[in-house]
Amino acid sequence: MEAHMSRLVGKIAPDFTAEAVANGEIKKLSLHKDFAGKWKVLYFYPLDFTFVCPTEITAFEDNLARFKELNCEVIGCSVDSAFSHLAWTQIERNKGGLGKMAHPLLADLTKQIARDYDVLADDAVALRGVFVIDDKNVIQTCTVNNLSVGRNVEEVLRTVEAYQYTAKHGEVCPAGWTKGSKTMKADPKGSQEYFATLK
């Protein structure tokens, strides 16, 4: 059955068990089992040893502590093998490599994970999909970039914070919301409290 990415929002994230590289080791990881009770950012990238991809992957890595403060794990995925991932992490950043990576990079050689999340392009490589998955494994948002433009990790962090806020407080977040900004009640009367503050 063909998946449609937009239809995944609000549904349980497709589970998987796959080899992954993290901290210089290859191990098997399962989304639902190994990340139970955590928020998750699952991002797809086209291929190892390419050009835009390392800028994104290292940006996620450099912000890993900020995600962990939100009880959120970051997981990368491409159609390469775990051995390819491992080799890429053994090359320094200033030579086009990733360097040491603490967050896992999944090996999706069969391309089944990319298919399940509906980001597989031309049965070849994954588009730049990002999925924010809550602590109950429900997909809260998905975005996808075509191959030529990288993503903004700050926006992914903002999105995680916003969905966590709404999950905890029951209010909704207006456009451009950032932590500490005003939210609104999701009803015609209550929302007027927010709109009344606008100039």
Phi and psi in degrees as a GROMACS rama.xvg file:
@    title "Ramachandran Plot"
@    xaxis  label "Phi"
@    yaxis  label "Psi"
@TYPE xy
-75.6827  132.486  GLU-2
-88.693  157.304  ALA-3
-129.841  120.17  HIS-4
-50.9569  -45.127  MET-5
-63.3532  -27.3495  SER-6
-76.6326  -11.625  ARG-7
-77.0722  -23.023  LEU-8
-63.6699  130.152  VAL-9
87.6482  -4.85309  GLY-10
-105.619  164.645  LYS-11
-66.9896  132.364  ILE-12
-63.5622  134.096  ALA-13
-54.9628  130.08  PRO-14
-79.6474  160.922  ASP-15
-156.469  156.264  PHE-16
-128.737  124.346  THR-17
-151.91  158.461  ALA-18
-71.2213  145.838  GLU-19
-145.364  155.025  ALA-20
-108.177  128.941  VAL-21
-152.38  135.261  ALA-22
53.4389  38.5175  ASN-23
76.0259  10.2404  GLY-24
-125.141  152.139  GLU-25
-102.079  127.227  ILE-26
-148.057  163.406  LYS-27
-90.6774  138.51  LYS-28
-130.193  143.884  LEU-29
-118.718  132.813  SER-30
-59.2019  -53.8418  LEU-31
-74.1022  -35.0155  HIS-32
-81.4887  -50.6278  LYS-33
-80.3008  -14.8331  ASP-34
-121.88  27.9043  PHE-35
-60.6994  136.265  ALA-36
77.1356  4.27832  GLY-37
-110.799  151.491  LYS-38
-76.4486  153.608  TRP-39
-139.759  140.822  LYS-40
-112.522  113.18  VAL-41
-105  117.908  LEU-42
-121.7  144.568  TYR-43
-108.247  146.086  PHE-44
-138.39  156.823  TYR-45
-65.3058  -58.9627  PRO-46
-153.899  151.227  LEU-47
-66.4796  159.697  ASP-48
58.078  38.5847  PHE-49
-116.164  -154.43  THR-50
-114.797  -56.1566  PHE-51
-72.5121  -36.9377  VAL-52
-52.8313  -48.1475  CYS-53
-63.9493  -28.6755  PRO-54
-67.1183  -35.1976  THR-55
-73.9136  -48.1676  GLU-56
-61.7032  -43.8827  ILE-57
-70.703  -28.8391  THR-58
-65.6337  -42.1145  ALA-59
-62.336  -44.2946  PHE-60
-61.3679  -43.3175  GLU-61
-67.3316  -20.0977  ASP-62
-106.823  14.0678  ASN-63
-58.7162  -40.7098  LEU-64
-61.7675  -35.6656  ALA-65
-68.3157  -37.6278  ARG-66
-66.8961  -43.0388  PHE-67
-63.6343  -32.1474  LYS-68
-61.2384  -24.4401  GLU-69
-95.0051  13.991  LEU-70
56.2728  39.9848  ASN-71
-124.084  127.013  CYS-72
-95.932  147.397  GLU-73
-111.609  132.703  VAL-74
-134.402  123.046  ILE-75
-97.5116  158.542  GLY-76
-153.845  134.641  CYS-77
-144.782  174.927  SER-78
-83.8659  7.99145  VAL-79
-79.4093  168.181  ASP-80
-81.5157  162.867  SER-81
-62.4365  -31.9931  ALA-82
-69.5643  -35.4418  PHE-83
-66.0458  -45.4007  SER-84
-55.2954  -48.2483  HIS-85
-60.3077  -44.5444  LEU-86
-62.2958  -38.4099  ALA-87
-67.1085  -33.9856  TRP-88
-74.4711  -12.1531  THR-89
-92.3129  3.72026  GLN-90
-107.323  135.812  ILE-91
-66.3217  153.166  GLU-92
-59.7429  -39.8136  ARG-93
-73.2505  1.91445  ASN-94
-118.752  17.5303  LYS-95
90.4811  3.43029  GLY-96
-92.252  -173.066  GLY-97
-101.083  -25.965  LEU-98
70.2199  -170.104  GLY-99
-63.3707  131.99  LYS-100
-121.24  125.925  MET-101
-89.0396  -32.9654  ALA-102
-85.1377  147.232  HIS-103
-73.5445  144.653  PRO-104
-114.278  114.763  LEU-105
-78.6756  144.852  LEU-106
-99.5235  116.966  ALA-107
-116.097  58.4396  ASP-108
-60.0317  -35.1409  LEU-109
-79.6554  -10.3979  THR-110
67.5342  14.3762  LYS-111
-71.3353  -36.9555  GLN-112
-64.4411  -46.2032  ILE-113
-60.1179  -37.8257  ALA-114
-65.3153  -46.0576  ARG-115
-61.3124  -30.9554  ASP-116
-97.5652  5.48404  TYR-117
57.1013  43.7962  ASP-118
-120.27  7.06191  VAL-119
-77.7272  124.659  LEU-120
-102.835  123.342  ALA-121
54.0723  30.5365  ASP-122
54.5992  30.8858  ASP-123
-123.651  -65.1192  ALA-124
-134.277  163.41  VAL-125
-84.4476  140.563  ALA-126
-69.4054  171.866  LEU-127
-83.7717  74.4595  ARG-128
-88.0609  144.822  GLY-129
-130.186  129.639  VAL-130
-123.804  124.592  PHE-131
-97.0586  119.444  VAL-132
-118.58  128.695  ILE-133
-81.1051  -177.219  ASP-134
-73.0508  -4.44225  ASP-135
-108.14  13.1686  LYS-136
70.5024  21.1575  ASN-137
-92.6804  131.533  VAL-138
-74.8683  120.339  ILE-139
-92.5966  -32.5767  GLN-140
-156.046  153.888  THR-141
-141.949  140.611  CYS-142
-133.301  155.994  THR-143
-143.103  133.282  VAL-144
-109.089  146.275  ASN-145
-67.5801  173.828  ASN-146
-65.1883  -26.5341  LEU-147
-85.8984  -10.689  SER-148
-126.366  128.282  VAL-149
-78.7533  169.54  GLY-150
-98.5423  167.643  ARG-151
-106.309  109.255  ASN-152
-66.3151  -32.8634  VAL-153
-59.3157  -39.2379  GLU-154
-68.158  -36.0286  GLU-155
-64.7307  -43.8532  VAL-156
-59.9571  -45.5504  LEU-157
-59.2439  -40.9853  ARG-158
-65.7419  -42.6514  THR-159
-60.0984  -47.0836  VAL-160
-59.8985  -41.4279  GLU-161
-65.2546  -45.9373  ALA-162
-68.1295  -33.9632  TYR-163
-66.2762  -38.8955  GLN-164
-62.5123  -47.2396  TYR-165
-65.9219  -35.6637  THR-166
-64.689  -36.4082  ALA-167
-83.7759  -40.1314  LYS-168
-105.568  -15.9102  HIS-169
78.8244  -3.40871  GLY-170
-91.3631  170.375  GLU-171
-113.586  158.733  VAL-172
-107.868  123.833  CYS-173
-72.6176  175.993  PRO-174
-55.8602  136.175  ALA-175
72.9934  11.5192  GLY-176
-55.5942  137.85  TRP-177
-129.903  160.841  THR-178
-53.417  129.43  LYS-179
95.0898  -13.0724  GLY-180
-78.8249  167.486  SER-181
-70.5097  143.12  LYS-182
-113.154  -176.953  THR-183
-139.368  155.48  MET-184
-79.9885  141.119  LYS-185
-88.6799  56.5916  ALA-186
-150.321  157.534  ASP-187
-56.8162  -41.235  PRO-188
-75.776  -48.9589  LYS-189
-63.4718  -34.0018  GLY-190
-65.7027  -22.1705  SER-191
-64.4522  -26.2686  GLN-192
-60.0536  -39.4976  GLU-193
-72.2872  -49.6917  TYR-194
-62.3611  -28.6599  PHE-195
-67.5047  -18.398  ALA-196
-85.9039  -9.20709  THR-197
-81.7494  144.684  LEU-198
